[in-house]
Amino acid sequence: MDNQAAILEGRRTGLARSAVRLTGGVSDTARLRQLLEAALTALDESAVLRAGPLPAGGPDAVARRIRTAVDDLVPAEGIGEIAALTRFARVMAAESVDPTDPACQAHLHCPPLAVAVAADAVASVLNPSLDSWDQAPAATVLESRLVAELAGLVGYDPNTAGGVFTSGGTESNLMGLLLAREAVLAERFGVDTVRDGLPAVVLGRMRVYTSAAAHFSMQRSVALLGLGESAVVAIPVDHRQRMDLSVLRRELGRGDTVPLVIAATAGTTDFGSIDPLPELAELARQHRTRLHVDAAYGGGALFSTRLAGLLDGIARADSIALDFHKFGWQPIAAGLFLAGRSADLAPLARQVAYLNPADDEDAGYTSLLHRSLRTSRRPDMLKVAVTLSALGRNGIGELVDACHELARYAADRIDAHDRLELTASPVLSTVVFRYRGPRYPDAAAIDAINAALRRELLATGTAIIGRTDLGAESGGVRLKFTLLNPHTTRADVDTLIAAVVAAGDREAGR
Ligand SMILES: *Cc1c(COP(=O)(O)O)cnc(C)c1O
């Protein structure tokens, strides 16, 4: 406390109060310009500190080097703004993975567009908070309009749809399942679960149907909603990794259950596979339940004239999760939750005396607090709006198509390689495969080789590729390229494949 008081009084320490500058909003960007200049210079200089797409040596070496660079994270006396920024920018750059590197192709972890990063900085400078109109007049207007336009893009009626920007697919899926639960229980049992909690009559009977290939956030959401993960009915997938409709029909036909929602996936994390949306919409209607579509990955296809047809039927969903920080090249976070009917968001509404008093709202000071699970909320919509304005829908579509093309090329090369085995043709921009050694060892040995070769690429800082597991019945460990970098070339893909094969040969030879 003493030190803090001293800083504020501008005495003992070198950091006088006048030197601790606010960004000053639009009226004073001079200090921020200096600081950003210093930070960007440090990033430029750090390019040479790391040879490849990730720091070499593995977790212990990374932790050791970071400790050497930054020994005391909460010092009593500060070292000054430029020194601190430079230090952290350098250590972060040196010890981070670089999603712009063509050998970084593991996760739905995109290289962000420079224009989106700059827009995010504008959002930070102005720091609007979307929980009340009087903290965010411009952001409130822009988010409302962008949500309406994007609702139109998925095929919803922009006048009746609703939505909100979220931290990502995890939050959007939680919202989709929450609102489906509220709607179904209100319709079928006349209960208001927000007020009264879950009625005894439905306990143990509520079910959420999702595919075995769905994102794990479905299970977690169901647990958070108090239903217990055993309420999730994981429908097996067919050979194309899509929800098996015949099994779903059978499960929905069981008496005595309360189907809350069919949670479909449009773009599974591993395969990019898309559940049969029109059929699922029809089943949801027949069984008086809801359809939520997790398009956290596949939503990017909406911008591609070539791929958009894969999402036909999505507008029949009651709600949709989209993520612009995956197939949309935004820095995290940039998630969007859409509901076909804005009235479905009603269970989230809150009237809070110090944020959005009713008479203020009646007078037109509307607040987006009503749509979100969060209170303080930064305008993640701004970078999305800037990006769409800069590139247009077609510009984003070209990036999507470039990654899709690259995935098809990679799949062809893998398929043609005698020591690699392609698991499935790419739907969007992922390629799942595995190494098969020159000798053909047993399944457990193949799994071990594939796991080890990926770790070898990590440890040497050569490449970051994905890994998944198809489960015992389908034959275990698989490797994955998630191609989200539109600047990656075919030659880069060839190099990456060669690195995988070389590492596999080394591991197989052990
Ligand atoms: C990444 C992903 C999510 C989770 O989204 P976050 O933005 O990471 O919260 C949900 N569903 C699918 C299909 C995903 O690929």
The ligand as a Gaussian input file, in Angstrom:
#p B3LYP/6-31G(d) Opt

LIG

0 1
 C      -13.601000     -24.615000     -30.754000
 C      -14.938000     -25.221000     -30.712000
 C      -15.827000     -24.893000     -29.677000
 C      -15.408000     -24.056000     -28.502000
 O      -15.291000     -22.730000     -28.865000
 P      -14.412000     -21.703000     -28.012000
 O      -14.462000     -20.499000     -28.851000
 O      -13.053000     -22.312000     -27.917000
 O      -15.068000     -21.551000     -26.706000
 C      -17.102000     -25.403000     -29.734000
 N      -17.470000     -26.214000     -30.744000
 C      -16.652000     -26.562000     -31.735000
 C      -17.141000     -27.469000     -32.819000
 C      -15.349000     -26.082000     -31.751000
 O      -14.501000     -26.453000     -32.728000

